[in-house]
Amino acid sequence: MNFKVSIKDSINRILKTPLGSRVMRPNFGSLLYTLRDREFNDEYRLLAKKYTYEAIINNEPRVKVENVDFKVEPVNGVVTLVIILTNGEIIEVEND
């Protein structure tokens, strides 16, 4: 099966789409949008990892996630998800 969208673009789109926002695909997307404007603490980290794993497992059959880590820029409040796939590829997605 040939895919027209790269894995990086697909994961970026999945994680930035609010879960339930697409009428014909209500299970597409993630719950990461619920973490906006929250304090970056242990609970945030745990939920962000959970939502990332769930979204990718449910919507991107081409890959498996090995680990999710974070880059934080405290000055401007940007949190970047660093997603490491089992094939070694690293994908970064800003949770804006």
C-alpha positions in Angstrom: 0.0 0.0 0.0 1.4 3.4 -1.0 0.9 6.3 1.3 0.9 9.9 0.0 1.8 11.5 3.3 5.1 11.1 5.1 5.2 9.5 8.5 6.5 12.8 10.0 3.6 14.8 8.5 1.1 12.2 9.4 2.1 12.2 13.1 2.3 16.0 13.2 -1.3 16.2 11.8 -2.6 13.5 14.1 -1.2 15.2 17.2 -2.3 18.7 16.3 -5.9 17.6 15.4 -8.2 17.7 18.4 -9.8 14.3 19.0 -13.4 14.3 17.8 -13.1 17.4 15.6 -13.4 15.6 12.3 -17.0 14.7 11.5 -16.3 11.7 9.3 -13.4 10.5 11.4 -14.3 11.1 15.1 -11.5 8.9 16.4 -8.8 10.8 14.5 -6.6 13.1 16.5 -5.3 13.4 20.0 -6.2 14.9 23.4 -3.0 17.0 23.5 -5.1 20.1 23.0 -6.5 19.6 26.6 -3.0 20.3 28.0 -2.8 23.8 26.6 -2.1 26.5 29.3 -1.4 23.9 31.9 1.6 23.9 34.2 4.4 21.7 33.0 4.8 19.2 35.8 4.8 15.4 36.3 1.1 15.1 35.6 1.5 17.0 32.3 4.4 14.8 31.3 2.4 11.6 32.0 -0.7 12.8 30.2 1.2 14.1 27.2 3.0 10.7 26.8 -0.3 8.8 27.2 -2.1 11.0 24.6 0.8 10.8 22.2 1.0 7.0 22.4 -2.8 6.5 22.1 -3.1 8.9 19.1 -0.3 7.3 17.1 -1.3 3.7 17.9 -4.9 4.4 16.8 -4.1 6.4 13.7 -0.7 5.6 12.2 -0.4 1.8 11.5 3.0 2.3 9.8 5.0 2.9 13.0 5.5 2.0 16.6 6.6 4.5 19.3 9.6 3.5 21.4 9.7 6.6 23.6 8.3 10.2 24.1 10.4 12.9 25.6 10.2 16.7 25.9 12.1 19.8 25.1 10.8 22.8 27.1 11.5 26.5 26.3 10.4 28.2 29.5 10.8 31.7 28.2 8.2 31.4 25.5 6.2 28.4 26.9 6.7 26.1 24.0 6.8 22.4 24.7 8.2 20.2 21.9 7.4 16.5 21.9 10.4 14.4 20.9 9.0 11.1 19.5 11.4 8.2 19.0 10.1 5.4 16.8 11.2 1.8 17.0 13.0 2.2 13.6 15.2 4.9 15.2 13.6 7.9 13.5 13.1 10.9 15.6 10.1 13.2 15.1 9.6 16.5 16.9 6.2 18.1 17.2 5.5 21.5 18.9 2.5 21.5 21.1 1.3 25.0 20.3 
